Amino acid sequence: MFKKTLILLIAFTMLSFNRSTHEETYSLTIKVEGFRNSKGEVLFALYNKDGSIPDEKYENYFKKGISKINDKGIASFTFTNLPQGSYAANVLHDENKNGKIDKKFMLPLPKEGVGFSNYESIGLSNRPNFSKASFGLNKNLTINIKVIYL
């Protein structure tokens, strides 16, 4: 009898613990249009910490995904199981599929198309940062990011 009671008590405790630590999660879909061609792939990176962008070699991301450009010139990716919080998103039209932002010869500007949440343009005086690119996630959300070619 003691063994059964102990097993039931342990099972009840584990169920209660799992319920109390269950955190609601959300999905984020990122949609990108305006590509100059359909070569390569599109890299989607999601960040959740201040100071994590720019991330030219994609080393500081929270989650990452890859998608092809469809026949309508659109690429999208959905991140799932995201806890509520602040996020910033980055996309790269990785035409040569090397997984990093290639630079123009002798310049700090990207050769391939890039985009950031909340940015319509980027440049030497408008460099991306987490605070400007960030947005709150507290429900399932779809955002559009503009791909920028310099």
C-alpha positions as CSV (number, residue, x, y, z in Angstrom):
1,M,0.0,0.0,0.0
2,F,2.8,2.4,0.9
3,K,4.5,1.7,-2.5
4,K,1.3,2.6,-4.4
5,T,0.8,5.8,-2.4
6,L,4.3,6.8,-3.0
7,I,4.1,6.2,-6.8
8,L,0.8,8.1,-7.0
9,L,2.3,11.0,-5.0
10,I,5.3,11.1,-7.3
11,A,3.1,11.0,-10.4
12,F,0.8,13.8,-9.1
13,T,3.8,16.0,-8.2
14,M,5.3,15.5,-11.7
15,L,2.0,16.4,-13.4
16,S,1.6,19.4,-11.2
17,F,5.2,20.5,-11.9
18,N,4.7,20.1,-15.7
19,R,1.5,22.2,-15.6
20,S,3.0,25.0,-13.6
21,T,6.1,25.3,-15.8
22,H,4.2,25.1,-19.1
23,E,4.9,28.3,-21.0
24,E,2.6,29.4,-23.8
25,T,4.5,29.6,-27.1
26,Y,3.8,31.3,-30.4
27,S,4.7,31.2,-34.1
28,L,6.4,33.9,-36.2
29,T,6.2,33.9,-39.9
30,I,8.6,36.1,-41.9
31,K,7.7,36.9,-45.5
32,V,10.1,38.5,-47.9
33,E,9.4,39.9,-51.5
34,G,11.4,42.0,-54.0
35,F,14.3,39.7,-54.8
36,R,16.5,40.6,-57.8
37,N,16.6,37.0,-58.8
38,S,15.7,33.5,-57.5
39,K,19.3,32.2,-57.2
40,G,20.5,30.5,-54.0
41,E,18.4,30.5,-50.9
42,V,17.1,32.8,-48.2
43,L,18.5,32.6,-44.7
44,F,16.2,33.7,-41.9
45,A,17.7,34.5,-38.5
46,L,15.9,35.4,-35.3
47,Y,17.6,37.1,-32.4
48,N,16.4,37.6,-28.8
49,K,19.3,39.6,-27.1
50,D,20.5,43.1,-27.3
51,G,23.8,43.4,-29.1
52,S,23.3,40.3,-31.2
53,I,22.9,42.2,-34.5
54,P,24.5,42.9,-36.9
55,D,25.7,39.3,-37.2
56,E,27.6,39.0,-40.4
57,K,28.7,35.4,-39.9
58,Y,25.5,34.2,-38.3
59,E,27.0,33.2,-35.0
60,N,24.7,35.0,-32.5
61,Y,21.2,34.0,-33.6
62,F,18.6,32.4,-31.4
63,K,17.0,30.4,-34.2
64,K,17.8,30.1,-37.9
65,G,15.9,28.8,-41.0
66,I,16.4,28.5,-44.7
67,S,13.9,28.7,-47.6
68,K,13.9,28.9,-51.3
69,I,12.4,31.7,-53.3
70,N,9.1,30.5,-54.9
71,D,8.0,31.1,-58.5
72,K,6.2,34.3,-57.4
73,G,9.4,35.8,-56.1
74,I,8.4,35.3,-52.4
75,A,10.2,33.5,-49.6
76,S,8.9,32.8,-46.2
77,F,9.8,30.9,-43.1
78,T,7.8,30.1,-39.9
79,F,9.5,29.9,-36.5
80,T,7.5,27.8,-34.0
81,N,7.5,27.3,-30.2
82,L,8.7,30.8,-29.4
83,P,8.2,32.1,-25.9
84,Q,6.8,35.5,-25.4
85,G,9.5,38.2,-25.6
86,S,11.3,40.7,-27.8
87,Y,12.8,39.5,-31.0
88,A,14.6,41.0,-34.1
89,A,14.7,39.3,-37.5
90,N,17.3,39.3,-40.3
91,V,17.1,37.9,-43.8
92,L,19.9,37.3,-46.3
93,H,19.4,36.5,-50.0
94,D,22.3,34.1,-49.9
95,E,22.8,33.8,-53.7
96,N,26.0,31.7,-53.4
97,K,24.7,29.6,-50.5
98,N,27.8,30.2,-48.3
99,G,25.8,31.1,-45.1
100,K,27.3,34.6,-44.5
101,I,27.0,38.2,-45.6
102,D,29.5,38.7,-48.4
103,K,31.0,42.2,-48.7
104,K,31.7,44.4,-51.7
105,F,35.4,44.7,-52.5
106,M,37.1,47.0,-50.0
107,L,33.7,48.2,-48.6
108,P,31.7,47.3,-45.5
109,L,28.5,47.0,-47.6
110,P,26.9,43.7,-48.4
111,K,27.0,42.3,-52.0
112,E,23.8,40.2,-51.5
113,G,20.4,41.4,-50.4
114,V,19.8,41.8,-46.7
115,G,16.9,42.9,-44.6
116,F,16.0,43.5,-40.9
117,S,12.7,43.8,-39.1
118,N,11.6,47.5,-38.8
119,Y,14.2,48.7,-41.5
120,E,13.3,50.1,-44.9
121,S,16.9,51.0,-45.6
122,I,20.4,50.4,-44.2
123,G,23.7,52.1,-44.7
124,L,26.8,53.4,-42.9
125,S,24.7,55.9,-41.0
126,N,21.7,53.5,-40.5
127,R,23.4,50.3,-39.3
128,P,21.0,47.7,-37.8
129,N,20.8,47.2,-34.1
130,F,18.6,45.1,-31.9
131,S,16.7,47.9,-30.2
132,K,15.5,49.4,-33.5
133,A,14.9,46.0,-35.2
134,S,13.1,44.4,-32.2
135,F,9.4,43.8,-31.8
136,G,7.3,42.1,-29.2
137,L,5.9,38.6,-29.6
138,N,2.9,37.8,-27.5
139,K,0.7,36.2,-30.1
140,N,1.1,34.3,-33.4
141,L,2.5,36.9,-35.8
142,T,3.4,37.4,-39.5
143,I,5.8,40.2,-40.5
144,N,7.2,41.4,-43.8
145,I,10.8,42.3,-44.3
146,K,12.1,44.3,-47.1
147,V,15.2,42.9,-48.9
148,I,17.7,45.6,-49.6
149,Y,20.4,45.6,-52.2
150,L,23.2,48.1,-51.9
